[in-house]
Amino acid sequence: MYSEVLKSGNAYDLGEINKNTISGAKKSAVLLMTIGPELSSNILKELTDKQVQKIGVEIANLHKVTAKERREILNEFLDIRSRNDFSIEGGMDYAKSLLKGAFDDSKANKLMEGIEYETYTKVFTSARKADANQILSCIQGESSQTIAIVLSHIQPEKAAQIVCKLDENLQREVALKMGTISNVSLVVIKAVDSILERKLSSIGDEKLNSSNGFDSLLDILNKVDGKTEKNIISFLENKNSILADKVKSSMFAFEDIVTLDSISIQRILKEVNLKDIAIALKGGDDKILQIILNNQSNRASEVLKEEINLLGPLKLSQIDESKRNIVKIVRKLEQEGLISLENEPEDELIV
């Protein structure tokens, strides 16, 4: 902090703050002599040659400084620092560089994890306690970037409700921002949080899902209605095909059931509602129907086919809803470790 005051220009303007006969360079010299040679040598490395030379001349010419003069100069220095007459720059990167300079990489990284957790869990607390409609009213008119930051820091279920209520163009822009933003400055995050908190405070106030935008986007897309999902995916395909492919490959669709092993399919069929599976299969791909039937007993297969035949005309929205109900069950079983969605290669048969 000493070097920042000296480099800021105050080294030569100290006399302007406290009108007396002692020059700024002389005050700088007294300050360096007071803090001792070890600290002084480090500070001098941060100054220009001209500054060092001017202060050095003063040090060489100083024979005696009274306790009163030293006390006044130190107080003046502290006054400058307390009034922030110079600027310093912190942030996560600065904290990380300090830790890496003081500790080995392993300990520094562990300490940074704790710092990041403590820092990021203190933002958007009001938003996580507010309901979707309250947040929606507060973000009206905000940029897609701002909305993306907010949605990335609240519960996916709540974020999905908000996305469904945005107009289609804004849905697309927000999805694109969420899929591509990363390492947003903490200063920006806190600024957005502060504005949102002020707006929410007039309306009324859970653990922060430490998330990146892409993971949050997937969580939201798995919870919004079919129309909203198609709208967002279609837009991403036009704007950022790589992101769109990444999203589609990371999401599980009802049609992906055919890629699962028999044990997983049978486990899913035990959990799903008969009507949902019948509606989802109505007018669909015969290949999917056949795989489902092959993983049921003869009796269960007959019951399912009968249920499908009894169904009348269906709206596309009804079919989409049933498919999404099944996908939710699939995701739940995966999270519980009861099935795997990974396409593992079959073991090679050695003869």
N, C-alpha and C positions, 0 to 999 in steps of 0.2 A: 504493500500500500504506500510505502514511502516513495518508491520510485515513480509511482503514478502521479503523486503530487509534484515531484520535481520535474517530471517530463511534461506535465500539463501546461507548463508556462508559468505556473504559480511560483516556481523557483525564482523567477525574476520579478514577480509582481507582489511578493509578500509584503514588501514595504508599502505598496499602494493600499493594502488592507489595513495595516497598522502604521499610520503616519509617524515615522520616527527616523532617526539618522542611520539605522542599520539597513543595508541594502538587501535585496532578495537573495543575491548570490552568497552574501555573508551568512544570512539566516540558514541557507541550505548547508553551508559549511558547518555551522554550529550543530545543526540537526544530525549530520553525518558523524560528527565527532562524538555526539552524545550517545548514539546507538551503538558505537563501537566499530572496530575495523572489519569484523567478519561480515556483518550485515551491510556495512558501507560498501565493501568491495563488490558485493552482489548487486547493489543498487547502481553503482557507477557503470557496471556493464550494460545497463539499460539506457544510459544517457548518451547523447551525442558527444563527439570529441570536443566541440566548442563548449558544451555545458561542463564537461569534466574539467577542461582547462580553466574555465572561469572560476569554478568552485575550488579547484586545486590551488589556485593563486590565493584565494581567501584563506584556505586552511593553512597554507604556508606562512601567511602574514599574521595569523591569529596567535597571540601569545597567551592571553588569559581571557576567559569568559566568566563573568560572575554568575553565581547561582540564580540571581534574579533574572538576568538576561536569558540564560538557558531556559528557565521556567516560562518566561514570556513567549519565547520562540516555540517551545513545545506546545504551549496552549494555543498559539496561533495556528500551528500545524493541525492540531486536533479540531480546531474550529473550522478550518478549511475542509477537512475530511467529513465532519459531521454535516456540513452544508452542501456536500456533494458538488463542490466546485470543479471536480474532475470526474470523469466517467470511468467505470470499470465494467467489464463484460463477463458475465457468468454463464450459467446454463449447464445442461447435461454434459456436453462435450468438455467443458472446462472442469467440471467435477470429476469426470472420467480421467482427464489428463493428470489432475492432482493425485488421484488415487493410484494411478499407474506409476507415478513418480515416487510415491511413498511406499507402495507395497508390490509384491510379486503379482503376476497376472491373475493367478487363481484367486488370491484374496481380494484383489481389486475388483474382479468381476463379481465376486460374491457380495461385496459391499455395494456395488452398483445396482445389483438386483434388488437389494433392500431399499436403496435410495429411490429407485424407479417405482417400486411397489408403493412406498409411502407417499411419493409425489403424485402418482397418477390415480391412486385410490381416493385422493382428496378433491378430485374434480368431478363435475356433473352429478354430485350427490342429490341436488334438488331435482334435476331432470329424471333421475332414476326413481325418485319418489312420486313424481307427478304422473298423471295419466296421459295417454296418447293424445287426447283432444287438447289438453292444456299445452303440451309441447307443440302440437300442430299450429295452434293459434299464435304461439310465440315465434315460430320460424317462418311465418308467412312473409314473403317479400325478401327473405334472406337468399344469398347466393347458394348455388348447388354445392360449392365447396364447404360452406358453413354448415349446411344441412347434413352433408356427408360426415363431417366431424362429429356432429351431435349424435347421429344415428350409430356411429361406430363406437360410441361410449355408453349406450344404454342397452337395456335388455332386447335381444333379437325379436321377441314376441311383440314388444311395444313398438320397436322400429318398423316391423312389418305392417302393423296397423297404420302407422303414419304414412309409409310408402304407398299403401293402397289408396290413401286419400289425396295424394298429390296428383296434379294433372299429368297426363301421359308424357309430355315433353320433359317435365321436371323429373319424373320418375327415371327417365333414361339418363339425364345428365347426372343425377345424384348417384345412380348405379355405376356410371362410368368413373366418377370421382372416387367412390368407395373402393372400386376395384384397382385403382392405380395409385392412390395416396399412400405414403408410408413415411415414417420418421418425421411426422409433423412437429414443428417446434413447440416445446412446452409453453412458450410465451403465447403462441397463437391459440393453443388449446385453452389456456387459462383465460385468454381474452374472450373467446367464444363462450366459455362457461360463465364468465362474469356477466356478460350481456344477457345470456339466457336466464341466469339466476335472478337478475334484476326484474326481468319480465315476468318470471314465475312468482316472484315474491308478492305481486299484487293479486295473484290467484290463490295462492296457498303454499309444501317441501317434498340401496340394497347393495353385495360386494360388486365392485366394478368388474365387468367382464373385460379383462385385459385383452384387447383384441386388435388385430390389424383390420384394415378396411375390407380386404378380400374375404376373410373368414366371416366378418359381419354380414357382408353381402350374401354369402352362401346361406347363412342362417336365415336371413330375411327371405330370400327366394324360396326356401323350403317351407315358408309359412304363409306367403301371400297367395292370393287366388290365382287360378290358371291364366286369366286374361292379363293380369299385371305381370306375371312371370314371362309370358310370351312377348309382351310389349318390351320389357327390359332386355330380354335375350336378343330379340330382333334388332334393337337399337345397338347393342354391343357388337353384334355381328357386322353392322355397317361401319361403326366408328372404330372398333378395336377388335379385329378378328382373333388376335392371339388371346386377349382377355376372354372373349366369348368362348373360345375353345377350352380355355382353362376352367371357366365356370361350368360349362356343360360336362366336361370330363369329371369334375368334382361333385356334381350333383347326381343323385340316384333318381331315375325315372321308373315308373311302373313297368315299362317295356324292358328294363334292364334285368327283370326277374329271370329272363331266359339265360342270363350269364351266370347265375348262381348254381351252386351244387345242389344235388337232390335233398341232402339233409337240411340245408338252409331253407329251401323252398317248402319242404314239409313242415318245418318249424313255423314259417310265416303263415301257412294255411291254417295252422292250429289257432292262430291269434286273430285272424281277420274275420270280419263279419261276412256271412254267406251272401247277403244282399250286395255288399260292396264289391265282392269279387265277381259276382254275376254281372253287375252293371259295368264294371271295368272291362269285362271280357266281351260285352255286348257289341257286336259289329266290329270287333277288333281283329287282330292278326290271328289266323288259325294256328300258327306255330306256337303262340303264347298259350292259347287254349289247350292245345295238345300236351304241352309240357306240364301245365297245371293238372290236367286229367291224369297224366302218367304218374304223378306224385300223390295221387289219392287212391283210396281203396275203391273197388268197383261200385260199392254202395254210394260212397261220397261223390263219385264221378257222376252217377246217375242223378243224384239229387241236384248237383250243380247244373247239369245240362237242362234239367226240368225247370230250375229256377230261371235260367237264361231264356228259355222258350216262353215262359209266362210273362216276361217283361214286355210291356208295350213300348211305344215310341218314346225315346229319351232325348232330352236336350243335351247338347254337348257339355254344358256346364255341370249337369248331373254326373255325367261320365267322368269329367275332370275331377269333381269333388270326391268321388269314390276312389279314383286312382290316388289322389293325394292322401286320403285316409289310410290307404294301404301303405303308401310310401312312409308315412309317419310311423306306422307300426314297424316297418323294416328298419328305419333309423333308430327307433327305440330298442329293438332287439340287438342292433349292432352296438349301440352304446353300452348295453348290458353285457356285451361279450358273448351273446348266445348265438350269433351268426357272424359271418365275415362277408364283406362286400368286395374283398380283394379277389381279382382273377388270378389265382395261383396256377402255374403251369402244372400239367399232369406229370407224375413221375414217369421216367422213361422205363419201359419194360425191357429188361435185359434177359435174353434167351440163353 
